[in-house]
Amino acid sequence: MSRAIATPDSLISLETPVPVVDLDRLAHNLDRMAAYSAMHGVSLRPHVKTHKSQRMAAEQMRLGAIGLTCATPRELEVMSGVSNDLLLAYPPVGAMRVRRVVETLPDGTLTVMLDSAAAADELAAAARAVGRTVRVLVEVDLGMHRVGVVRAADAVALAAHVARTPGLVYQGIGFYPGHIRESVDRQGAALAQVASDLSSLTALLDRAGLTPIVVSGSSTPIAWHAHELPRVTELRPGTYIFNDRTTALIGACAWEDCALTVLATVVSTSVAGQAVIDAGSKALGREPLRGTGGMADRDGWGALLDHPDVVVTRMSEEHGVLDLSSTAWRPAVGDRVRIVPNHVCYVVALFDEVFGVRGTHVETLWPVDARGRMQQVSHDAPAPRFTPRLA
Ligand SMILES: Cc1ncc(COP(=O)(O)O)c(C=O)c1O
């Protein structure tokens, strides 16, 4: 999994742009979430979309996670090497996807979250075709309005449908409170609404004889309040492992908890008032800040770890422009900087490997194993044929 570096070296020896993870901050983030879930007696099933790495997942399991959450078939396949208790928190729709999903894990160990009878039926048929059963959580919409059954009565009906469908085993419900992105100190009303909706829904399920064994939810922005939600049995945070600029700005972590930065090199200072780095949108992603409110055009696409007031305000694919108007700091061509990205999950998915550092010492690296889709097709296809242009 992890490869030893031939000559352990310093940050200066890495080719940029490159994601680097501060191993002490990483350990702190992992320990803190493990301790939180243990303290509140709630299971932890981290979402692997943030790191897509077997090595990170193994560490989460070692610290007490009961299993892992995945979004893609590729993540399921890779993570089946780490845990056989996986949740696919994504509607399994489409013949190729469903077949791939049900074949990943041994009989009865996969859980899938879905929000329609069509998805349930397609999954059940695929499971029966390979002689397996799949556990199911009915996904409910508690305010994000993305996926999830909206009306409580419809959620109960879908739960009943799942419970009587051969090939499926009804386990309970799941939700993703991704609409709660405001500052931690302003989340109270939205959290209260989720709590109240959850209470009514679980009461309805109880009355219908469909008491949920599992109630799966949470996210990094609400991470430290998740225990206040009634009947939640498992937490699915993802971003917390590395954290990012958005998480810090809403107060769900401290700036010092941002473990992953993109190491970049200043490649030009020719235009006054700015410095250009070799990290553009193909290294930092192009995710706006969400939930931080009121920073307008200074939001940018990331900020320097050591100068949080210096922001990447413009990007091309391979160029990032640092706005120096609010600082006396002046970098020189060739200087290295570390950028805290707005949304860390995008950044990881843009790279093949991540380097682990302590201070400026590069200690290790690991591959982003579950990156990409890895379509189940042969790569021996003939080379594309182009029609010759007429003279
Ligand atoms: C279904 C689901 N569960 C859990 C998470 C984890 O959220 P976060 O990265 O904010 O912790 C996500 C994030 O996109 C998600 O889509």
The ligand as an SDF file (V2000), in Angstrom:
LIG
                    3D

 16 16  0  0  0  0  0  0  0  0999 V2000
  -24.1000   10.7330    1.5650 C   0  0  0  0  0  0  0  0  0  0  0  0
  -22.9530   11.3900    2.2500 C   0  0  0  0  0  0  0  0  0  0  0  0
  -22.6310   11.0130    3.5000 N   0  0  0  0  0  0  0  0  0  0  0  0
  -21.6050   11.5700    4.1630 C   0  0  0  0  0  0  0  0  0  0  0  0
  -20.8370   12.5580    3.5820 C   0  0  0  0  0  0  0  0  0  0  0  0
  -19.6860   13.1610    4.3630 C   0  0  0  0  0  0  0  0  0  0  0  0
  -19.7840   14.5560    4.5020 O   0  0  0  0  0  0  0  0  0  0  0  0
  -18.5490   15.4090    4.9850 P   0  0  0  0  0  0  0  0  0  0  0  0
  -17.4810   15.2780    3.9680 O   0  0  0  0  0  0  0  0  0  0  0  0
  -19.0640   16.7960    5.1230 O   0  0  0  0  0  0  0  0  0  0  0  0
  -18.1080   14.8660    6.2740 O   0  0  0  0  0  0  0  0  0  0  0  0
  -21.1430   12.9840    2.2880 C   0  0  0  0  0  0  0  0  0  0  0  0
  -20.3710   14.0430    1.6480 C   0  0  0  0  0  0  0  0  0  0  0  0
  -20.5430   14.4190    0.5050 O   0  0  0  0  0  0  0  0  0  0  0  0
  -22.2240   12.3740    1.6010 C   0  0  0  0  0  0  0  0  0  0  0  0
  -22.5650   12.7510    0.3430 O   0  0  0  0  0  0  0  0  0  0  0  0
  1  2  1  0
  2  3  1  0
  2 15  2  0
  3  4  2  0
  4  5  1  0
  5  6  1  0
  5 12  2  0
  6  7  1  0
  7  8  1  0
  8  9  2  0
  8 10  1  0
  8 11  1  0
 12 13  1  0
 12 15  1  0
 13 14  2  0
 15 16  1  0
M  END
$$$$
